[in-house]
Amino acid sequence: MNKFLMILCLTAATAWAELPHSAVPGGIASIIVGASHEPMPNVYYQQTRVAVIEHEQSWVALVGIPLSAKAGAHEIRVDGEGKSFTVTAKDYPEQRITLKTRKHIDLSKEDLARHKREKAKAQKVFKSHDLSQMPDIALLKPVEGPYSSPFGLKRFFNDEPRNPHSGLDIAAPTGTPIKAPAAGHVVLTGDFFFNGQVVYIDHGQGMITMFCHMSEIGVKEGQHLQKGDIVGKVGATGRVTGPHLHWSLSLNNQRVDPMLLLPKEAQ
């Protein structure tokens, strides 16, 4: 898969650098939506507002495409006007995980209620669209270590199908520092049933990163972070088989592949 597409400006005088473009389920479509000397347009995809960044004299919409998206024509609304783009099919591989206990498969009534409360908190964060911040799309890899589970895997726990893997797993020993991949502010922390100790960072305009299974949380809600600040430490809390960082990236309330915003040397 070509993770980056050279986007050419409609006027010959403007030279474009590479922007993330992978118009597949779980990918990011970068779409020119106006000239930057004009007011920033309001862009919506599936009735959710989309991040818009300024890049080389143009406004560019960063459209997060859901993993459930069907191949074919899709549409964004730019100040109410339709603009189409094409989503290409992508088949993700399977991953089968064996858990020692069924606690995280057959939830008790209490655990299910807890999970629903935590999910509601997370959904509120993912739906936010903070216009006071311009998101930085050149992300820093948050933890040094090999990638142990890529994004988008069709997952089976003890041979039972579950939701696709909506993040990127990085293997690292317990206690390894986790760095903020971009500037932003901490909007949610907690100890969740499935995700263990978690931190959510809002980077602006609906770009949210989530860090799961931590052994230690090193930040507080409301705290502003610069790129590279320590968020906490790698652990094995929640539904895991060993220590690692599960890192999720959300755009317009859709989980997308964080690898698309990492420099090539970190991929």
C-alpha positions in Angstrom: 0.0 0.0 0.0 1.2 3.5 -0.9 0.9 5.3 2.4 1.7 8.7 1.1 0.5 10.4 -2.1 2.0 13.4 -3.7 -0.9 15.9 -3.9 -0.6 18.4 -6.8 -2.0 21.8 -6.4 -4.4 23.0 -9.1 -2.3 26.0 -9.8 1.1 25.3 -11.3 2.8 28.0 -9.2 2.3 26.0 -6.0 4.6 23.1 -5.1 3.2 20.5 -2.8 5.1 18.3 -0.3 3.8 14.8 0.6 0.7 14.5 2.7 -0.8 11.4 4.3 -3.2 9.8 1.8 -4.4 6.3 2.0 -8.1 6.2 1.0 -8.9 2.7 2.4 -10.9 1.6 5.3 -9.0 2.7 8.4 -7.0 5.2 6.3 -6.7 8.9 5.8 -7.8 10.9 2.7 -6.1 14.3 2.2 -8.4 16.4 0.1 -7.8 20.0 -1.0 -10.8 22.0 0.0 -9.8 25.6 -0.7 -7.1 28.3 -0.9 -5.6 29.4 2.3 -6.1 33.1 1.5 -9.8 32.4 1.9 -11.5 31.6 5.3 -11.0 28.1 6.5 -14.0 26.0 5.2 -16.2 23.8 7.3 -15.8 20.2 6.2 -18.0 17.3 7.2 -17.9 13.6 6.5 -20.8 11.3 7.5 -22.2 14.3 9.4 -19.0 14.7 11.5 -16.7 17.6 11.3 -13.3 17.0 9.7 -9.9 18.4 10.6 -8.7 21.1 8.1 -5.0 22.1 8.0 -3.2 24.8 6.1 -0.6 23.4 3.7 1.3 25.4 1.1 -1.3 28.0 0.4 -4.2 25.6 0.5 -6.7 24.2 3.0 -6.5 20.4 3.2 -9.1 18.2 4.8 -7.8 15.2 6.7 -10.6 12.6 6.5 -10.5 9.6 8.8 -12.1 6.7 7.0 -13.9 4.1 9.2 -12.7 0.5 9.1 -16.3 -0.5 8.1 -16.3 1.8 5.0 -17.3 0.2 1.8 -15.2 0.6 -1.4 -16.5 3.1 -3.9 -17.5 6.7 -4.0 -17.7 8.7 -0.8 -18.5 12.4 -0.2 -17.4 15.2 2.0 -19.4 18.4 2.4 -17.3 21.6 2.1 -19.4 24.6 3.3 -22.4 22.6 2.3 -21.2 21.6 -1.2 -20.5 18.0 -2.0 -17.0 16.9 -3.0 -16.4 13.2 -3.9 -13.5 10.9 -3.3 -12.9 7.2 -3.8 -12.3 4.6 -1.1 -10.4 1.5 -2.2 -11.0 -1.9 -0.6 -8.3 -3.3 1.8 -8.3 -6.8 3.3 -6.6 -6.9 6.7 -5.1 -10.2 8.1 -6.4 -12.1 11.0 -5.0 -12.3 14.6 -5.9 -15.1 17.0 -5.2 -14.4 20.7 -5.6 -16.9 23.6 -6.5 -15.5 27.0 -5.8 -17.5 30.1 -9.2 -16.5 31.7 -12.6 -15.6 30.2 -13.0 -12.5 32.4 -12.6 -10.2 29.4 -14.7 -12.4 27.1 -17.7 -13.4 29.2 -18.4 -10.1 31.1 -20.3 -10.2 34.3 -23.2 -7.8 34.7 -21.1 -5.5 36.8 -18.2 -5.6 34.3 -20.5 -4.9 31.4 -22.0 -1.9 33.2 -18.5 -0.6 33.9 -17.4 -1.0 30.3 -20.5 0.9 29.1 -19.7 3.8 31.4 -16.1 3.9 30.3 -17.1 3.6 26.6 -19.4 6.6 27.0 -16.6 8.7 28.4 -14.3 7.8 25.5 -17.0 8.5 22.9 -17.5 12.0 24.3 -13.7 12.6 23.9 -13.6 11.2 20.4 -16.5 13.4 19.3 -14.9 16.6 20.4 -13.6 19.2 17.8 -11.4 21.8 19.4 -10.8 24.7 17.0 -8.3 26.4 19.4 -5.6 23.9 18.3 -4.1 23.2 14.8 -3.2 19.5 14.8 0.4 18.5 14.1 0.4 15.6 11.6 4.1 14.8 11.8 3.8 12.4 14.8 6.6 11.2 17.0 6.7 7.4 17.7 5.6 7.3 21.4 7.6 4.3 22.5 10.8 2.7 21.2 10.2 -0.9 20.3 9.0 -3.3 17.6 5.5 -3.3 16.3 3.8 -6.4 17.7 0.3 -6.0 16.2 -0.5 -3.8 13.3 -3.6 -1.7 12.8 -6.8 -3.3 11.4 -6.3 -6.9 12.3 -9.4 -9.1 12.3 -9.2 -10.3 15.9 -10.3 -13.5 17.5 -10.1 -14.0 21.3 -10.1 -17.7 22.2 -11.4 -18.3 18.6 -14.3 -16.0 19.1 -14.6 -13.0 16.7 -14.2 -9.5 18.2 -13.9 -6.0 16.8 -11.0 -5.3 14.5 -7.8 -4.0 16.1 -8.3 -0.2 16.1 -4.8 0.7 17.1 -1.1 0.0 16.8 0.7 -2.2 19.3 4.3 -1.5 20.2 6.2 -4.1 22.3 8.2 -2.7 25.2 9.1 -3.7 28.7 7.0 -2.6 31.6 8.1 0.8 32.8 9.3 2.1 29.3 8.5 5.8 29.1 5.7 6.8 26.7 6.1 10.2 24.9 3.4 12.5 23.6 3.4 12.1 19.7 2.4 15.7 19.3 1.4 18.8 21.3 -2.1 18.7 22.9 -3.9 18.6 26.2 -4.9 15.6 28.3 -8.7 15.2 28.2 -9.2 11.9 30.0 -7.4 9.4 32.2 -8.5 6.4 34.0 -8.3 2.7 34.8 -10.6 1.0 32.2 -11.9 -2.6 32.1 -10.5 -3.5 28.7 -7.9 -0.9 28.1 -6.3 -0.8 31.6 -4.7 2.5 32.6 -5.4 4.9 29.8 -4.6 8.5 28.7 -6.4 10.4 25.9 -4.8 13.5 24.4 -6.7 16.1 22.3 -4.4 17.5 19.5 -7.1 19.7 18.0 -9.9 19.5 15.4 -11.0 16.0 16.3 -7.5 14.5 16.3 -7.2 12.4 19.4 -4.6 9.9 20.5 -5.2 7.2 23.1 -2.6 5.2 25.1 -3.7 1.9 26.7 -2.5 -0.8 29.2 -0.1 1.6 31.0 1.6 0.6 34.3 1.7 4.2 35.4 -0.1 7.4 34.3 2.2 10.5 34.5 -0.2 13.3 33.5 -3.4 14.8 34.8 -6.6 15.8 33.0 -6.3 19.4 31.7 -2.5 19.3 31.5 -1.0 20.7 28.3 1.7 18.7 26.7 4.4 19.5 24.2 5.6 16.9 21.6 7.9 14.4 23.4 6.6 15.1 27.0 6.3 11.9 29.0 2.7 10.6 29.3 3.4 7.6 31.5 4.9 4.1 31.3 4.3 0.9 29.4 2.4 -1.8 31.3 0.1 -4.8 31.0 -3.1 -3.6 32.6 -6.6 -4.5 31.2 -7.1 -7.1 28.5 -3.5 -8.1 27.5 -1.2 -11.1 27.2 1.9 -9.1 28.0 3.4 -5.6 28.4 3.0 -3.4 25.4 1.6 0.0 24.3 -1.7 0.0 22.4 -1.8 3.4 20.6 -4.9 4.6 18.8 -5.3 7.6 16.5 -8.8 9.1 15.9 -9.8 11.6 13.2 -13.4 12.8 13.0 -14.4 10.0 15.5 -12.9 7.3 13.3 -9.9 5.2 14.4 -7.3 5.2 11.7 -3.8 3.8 11.3 -1.3 5.8 13.3 1.5 4.6 11.0 0.2 6.9 8.3 1.4 10.0 10.3 4.8 8.6 11.3 8.0 9.5 9.5 9.2 6.8 7.1 12.1 5.9 9.3 9.8 5.0 12.2 7.5 2.8 10.1 
